[in-house]
Amino acid sequence: MIGPTSIDNVFIAGALSGFGIMASQAAADLLGTYILDRARPAYATAFHPARFNDPGYRQVLATLDPKSGQL
Protein backbone atom coordinates (compact mmCIF):
# COMPACT_ATOMS: atom_id res chain seq x y z
CA MET A 1 0.00 0.00 0.00
CA ILE A 2 1.35 3.36 -1.03
CA GLY A 3 -0.44 6.66 -0.63
CA PRO A 4 -2.40 8.92 1.66
CA THR A 5 -4.47 7.67 4.59
CA SER A 6 -7.77 8.99 5.88
CA ILE A 7 -5.81 11.13 8.37
CA ASP A 8 -4.69 14.49 6.96
CA ASN A 9 -0.98 14.62 6.10
CA VAL A 10 -0.40 10.97 7.03
CA PHE A 11 0.91 8.70 4.27
CA ILE A 12 1.73 5.01 4.10
CA ALA A 13 4.30 2.95 2.26
CA GLY A 14 3.96 -0.56 3.56
CA ALA A 15 2.95 -4.14 2.95
CA LEU A 16 5.83 -4.58 0.51
CA SER A 17 6.06 -8.25 1.43
CA GLY A 18 9.32 -10.11 0.83
CA PHE A 19 10.26 -7.79 -2.01
CA GLY A 20 10.50 -4.70 0.18
CA ILE A 21 14.17 -3.99 -0.44
CA MET A 22 13.76 -4.32 -4.19
CA ALA A 23 10.55 -2.26 -4.33
CA SER A 24 11.45 0.36 -1.72
CA GLN A 25 12.95 2.89 -4.12
CA ALA A 26 9.96 2.78 -6.48
CA ALA A 27 7.59 2.89 -3.49
CA ALA A 28 9.38 5.96 -2.12
CA ASP A 29 9.24 7.64 -5.53
CA LEU A 30 5.49 7.03 -5.79
CA LEU A 31 4.91 8.13 -2.19
CA GLY A 32 6.79 11.34 -2.93
CA THR A 33 4.28 12.22 -5.65
CA TYR A 34 1.54 12.17 -3.02
CA ILE A 35 3.50 14.14 -0.45
CA LEU A 36 4.52 16.78 -3.01
CA ASP A 37 1.13 16.69 -4.81
CA ARG A 38 2.70 15.86 -8.16
CA ALA A 39 1.38 13.91 -11.13
CA ARG A 40 1.27 10.17 -10.56
CA PRO A 41 1.67 7.30 -13.01
CA ALA A 42 -1.42 5.39 -14.11
CA TYR A 43 -0.50 2.40 -11.94
CA ALA A 44 -0.65 4.47 -8.73
CA THR A 45 -4.28 3.50 -8.11
CA ALA A 46 -3.24 -0.16 -7.85
CA PHE A 47 -1.31 0.68 -4.68
CA HIS A 48 -3.62 3.33 -3.19
CA PRO A 49 -5.07 2.30 0.19
CA ALA A 50 -8.56 3.49 -0.86
CA ARG A 51 -8.80 0.69 -3.41
CA PHE A 52 -10.18 -1.50 -0.64
CA ASN A 53 -13.25 0.78 -0.50
CA ASP A 54 -14.13 -0.13 -4.10
CA PRO A 55 -16.75 -2.93 -4.16
CA GLY A 56 -15.52 -4.08 -7.57
CA TYR A 57 -11.98 -4.47 -6.27
CA ARG A 58 -13.19 -6.36 -3.21
CA GLN A 59 -15.13 -8.71 -5.49
CA VAL A 60 -11.97 -9.45 -7.48
CA LEU A 61 -10.10 -10.17 -4.25
CA ALA A 62 -12.84 -12.54 -3.13
CA THR A 63 -12.50 -14.58 -6.31
CA LEU A 64 -8.70 -14.93 -6.29
CA ASP A 65 -7.20 -18.33 -5.66
CA PRO A 66 -5.42 -18.11 -2.29
CA LYS A 67 -2.49 -19.97 -3.86
CA SER A 68 -2.16 -17.50 -6.75
CA GLY A 69 0.56 -15.47 -5.06
CA GLN A 70 -1.49 -12.27 -5.01
CA LEU A 71 -1.18 -10.37 -1.73
C-alpha positions as CSV (number, residue, x, y, z in Angstrom):
1,M,0.0,0.0,0.0
2,I,1.3,3.4,-1.0
3,G,-0.4,6.7,-0.6
4,P,-2.4,8.9,1.7
5,T,-4.5,7.7,4.6
6,S,-7.8,9.0,5.9
7,I,-5.8,11.1,8.4
8,D,-4.7,14.5,7.0
9,N,-1.0,14.6,6.1
10,V,-0.4,11.0,7.0
11,F,0.9,8.7,4.3
12,I,1.7,5.0,4.1
13,A,4.3,2.9,2.3
14,G,4.0,-0.6,3.6
15,A,3.0,-4.1,2.9
16,L,5.8,-4.6,0.5
17,S,6.1,-8.3,1.4
18,G,9.3,-10.1,0.8
19,F,10.3,-7.8,-2.0
20,G,10.5,-4.7,0.2
21,I,14.2,-4.0,-0.4
22,M,13.8,-4.3,-4.2
23,A,10.5,-2.3,-4.3
24,S,11.4,0.4,-1.7
25,Q,13.0,2.9,-4.1
26,A,10.0,2.8,-6.5
27,A,7.6,2.9,-3.5
28,A,9.4,6.0,-2.1
29,D,9.2,7.6,-5.5
30,L,5.5,7.0,-5.8
31,L,4.9,8.1,-2.2
32,G,6.8,11.3,-2.9
33,T,4.3,12.2,-5.7
34,Y,1.5,12.2,-3.0
35,I,3.5,14.1,-0.4
36,L,4.5,16.8,-3.0
37,D,1.1,16.7,-4.8
38,R,2.7,15.9,-8.2
39,A,1.4,13.9,-11.1
40,R,1.3,10.2,-10.6
41,P,1.7,7.3,-13.0
42,A,-1.4,5.4,-14.1
43,Y,-0.5,2.4,-11.9
44,A,-0.7,4.5,-8.7
45,T,-4.3,3.5,-8.1
46,A,-3.2,-0.2,-7.9
47,F,-1.3,0.7,-4.7
48,H,-3.6,3.3,-3.2
49,P,-5.1,2.3,0.2
50,A,-8.6,3.5,-0.9
51,R,-8.8,0.7,-3.4
52,F,-10.2,-1.5,-0.6
53,N,-13.2,0.8,-0.5
54,D,-14.1,-0.1,-4.1
55,P,-16.8,-2.9,-4.2
56,G,-15.5,-4.1,-7.6
57,Y,-12.0,-4.5,-6.3
58,R,-13.2,-6.4,-3.2
59,Q,-15.1,-8.7,-5.5
60,V,-12.0,-9.4,-7.5
61,L,-10.1,-10.2,-4.2
62,A,-12.8,-12.5,-3.1
63,T,-12.5,-14.6,-6.3
64,L,-8.7,-14.9,-6.3
65,D,-7.2,-18.3,-5.7
66,P,-5.4,-18.1,-2.3
67,K,-2.5,-20.0,-3.9
68,S,-2.2,-17.5,-6.7
69,G,0.6,-15.5,-5.1
70,Q,-1.5,-12.3,-5.0
71,L,-1.2,-10.4,-1.7
